[in-house]
Amino acid sequence: MDGQNRKHVVPGTTVDIVLKKDQKTGKLTRGIVKDILTKSGTHPHGIKVRLTDGQIGRVKEIHTP
């Protein structure tokens, strides 16, 4: 599932994000969502989140259990 809809991204979910420094390469970082930072319902580049380890990026893939 992609990370463009805020309703699909909930705290505690495992996601792959692209960090700001990795936007050119597209390198993904996996982690667990702590906070949702995007206020709008959707975002074309992915919902911005903070992971439990403090990293911030845009969600590219949501992993469902």
Secondary structure, 3 states (H helix, E strand, C coil): CCCCEHHHCCCCCEEEEEEHHHCCCCCEEEEEEEEECCCCCECCCCCEEEECCCCEEEEEEEECC
